[in-house]
């Protein structure tokens, strides 16, 4: 009898879990690009520097000849737990002129750092989840106002929106270089 119950449990539980999966989409951001004709490279770098500073970033590196600007890491979230983590974002900007159009590419990098061991950290692309709002609410890192993915997404999108607006464009004009993969809200972290 115990063997029968165990067998039924092993067979039925996976089907129940599959039926209860909540689909979401994981979005990994490689870069967002803004293109506009008639803007000089140096002018675009100056605007980008001002946007970074206005959003609370410190400038780490600028090379006007190469059209590159990089921010220092800016802390945007802290999550308690065992172990607790701090989350930082760095934004790399690349400005280049191709066929009379200026292209500004913004790439976010997220650093997760263990507060108990500063040497224990990882760096990766910014990622977040999209889909049904009810499914997204089940993902702790996407909780509105407290989830680190949501806070990172807002910080990066503020920089993107400010950059697009400084060129007289809207967010619909932004070219997104992202990877989207199906995921399950129960398995997302």
C-alpha positions in Angstrom: 0.0 0.0 0.0 2.8 2.4 0.9 4.5 1.6 -2.4 1.3 2.3 -4.3 0.8 5.7 -2.5 4.5 6.6 -3.2 4.2 5.7 -6.9 1.0 7.7 -7.3 2.6 10.7 -5.5 5.7 10.5 -7.7 3.5 10.4 -10.9 0.8 13.0 -9.9 2.8 15.7 -8.2 4.8 16.7 -11.3 1.6 17.0 -13.4 0.0 19.2 -10.7 3.1 21.4 -10.6 3.2 21.6 -14.4 -0.5 22.6 -14.4 0.2 25.3 -11.8 3.1 26.9 -13.6 2.7 30.6 -14.1 4.3 31.8 -17.3 6.4 35.0 -17.4 9.1 36.3 -19.7 12.7 36.9 -18.5 14.2 40.0 -20.2 18.0 40.3 -20.2 19.2 43.8 -21.2 22.3 43.9 -23.3 21.8 47.6 -24.3 19.3 50.2 -25.4 20.2 52.5 -28.3 19.0 55.9 -29.2 19.7 57.4 -32.7 19.3 60.9 -33.9 20.7 62.9 -36.9 22.3 66.2 -36.5 23.9 65.8 -33.0 27.7 66.0 -32.7 29.5 63.3 -30.8 31.0 65.7 -28.3 27.6 67.3 -27.7 26.1 63.8 -27.1 28.8 62.9 -24.6 28.3 66.2 -22.7 24.5 65.5 -22.5 25.1 61.9 -21.4 27.5 63.1 -18.6 24.9 65.5 -17.3 22.2 62.8 -17.3 24.4 60.4 -15.4 25.2 63.1 -12.8 21.6 64.2 -12.5 20.6 60.5 -11.8 23.2 60.3 -9.0 26.0 58.4 -10.8 29.6 59.4 -10.5 31.7 59.3 -13.7 34.4 56.7 -13.7 35.9 57.0 -17.1 35.4 59.2 -20.2 37.3 59.1 -23.5 36.0 61.7 -25.9 38.1 60.4 -28.7 36.6 56.9 -28.4 33.1 58.2 -27.6 33.0 56.2 -24.3 31.7 57.0 -20.9 31.4 54.7 -17.9 29.9 55.4 -14.5 31.0 54.2 -11.1 28.7 51.6 -9.5 25.7 53.2 -7.8 23.9 51.3 -5.0 20.2 51.0 -5.9 18.9 48.2 -3.6 19.7 46.2 -0.4 18.1 42.9 0.4 18.2 41.3 3.8 18.4 37.6 4.2 21.0 35.0 4.9 23.4 36.3 3.5 22.2 39.9 2.8 23.1 41.5 -0.5 23.6 45.0 -1.9 22.9 45.7 -5.5 24.8 48.2 -7.6 24.5 49.4 -11.2 27.0 50.7 -13.6 26.0 52.2 -17.0 28.4 52.2 -19.9 27.7 54.7 -22.7 29.0 54.5 -26.2 28.5 57.4 -28.7 29.3 57.1 -32.3 28.4 58.9 -35.5 27.4 56.7 -38.5 26.1 58.2 -41.7 25.3 61.5 -40.1 23.3 59.9 -37.3 24.5 59.9 -33.8 24.0 56.6 -31.9 24.0 56.5 -28.1 24.2 53.0 -26.7 23.6 52.5 -23.0 24.5 49.2 -21.3 23.6 48.4 -17.7 25.7 46.1 -15.5 24.4 44.9 -12.2 26.7 43.9 -9.3 25.3 41.7 -6.5 27.6 41.9 -3.5 27.4 39.8 -0.3 27.4 42.2 2.6 29.1 39.6 4.9 31.9 38.9 2.4 32.7 41.8 0.1 34.9 39.6 -2.1 31.8 37.5 -2.9 30.1 39.3 -5.7 28.8 38.7 -9.2 28.3 41.0 -12.2 25.7 40.4 -14.9 23.3 42.1 -17.3 20.2 43.8 -15.9 17.3 41.4 -16.1 13.7 41.6 -15.1 10.4 39.7 -15.7 7.4 40.7 -17.8 4.0 39.2 -18.2 0.7 39.0 -16.2 0.8 41.3 -13.2 -0.5 38.6 -10.9 2.3 36.3 -11.9 5.0 39.0 -11.6 3.9 39.8 -8.1 4.9 36.3 -7.0 8.6 37.0 -7.8 10.2 38.6 -4.8 12.9 40.4 -6.9 10.0 42.1 -8.9 8.0 43.3 -5.9 6.9 46.9 -6.6 9.1 49.4 -4.7 11.2 46.7 -2.9 12.3 44.1 -5.4 15.9 44.7 -6.6 15.0 43.9 -10.3 12.2 46.4 -10.3 14.4 49.1 -8.7 17.2 48.4 -11.2 14.8 48.5 -14.1 13.4 51.9 -12.9 16.9 53.4 -12.4 18.1 52.3 -15.9 14.9 53.4 -17.6 15.2 56.8 -16.0 18.6 57.2 -17.7 17.2 55.9 -21.0 14.2 58.2 -20.9 16.3 61.2 -20.0 18.7 60.5 -22.8 15.9 60.0 -25.4 14.2 63.2 -24.2 17.4 65.2 -24.4 17.5 64.2 -28.1 13.8 65.1 -28.6 12.8 61.5 -28.9 10.3 59.3 -26.9 10.9 55.9 -25.4 9.1 54.3 -28.4 12.1 55.4 -30.5 14.6 53.5 -28.3 16.0 50.4 -29.9 16.1 47.6 -27.3 18.8 45.0 -27.6 17.4 42.4 -25.2 17.1 38.6 -24.9 13.6 37.3 -23.9 13.2 33.8 -22.6 10.1 32.0 -21.3 10.2 31.4 -17.5 7.9 30.3 -14.7 7.1 32.7 -11.8 7.3 29.9 -9.3 10.9 29.2 -10.3 12.0 32.8 -10.8 14.1 34.5 -8.2 
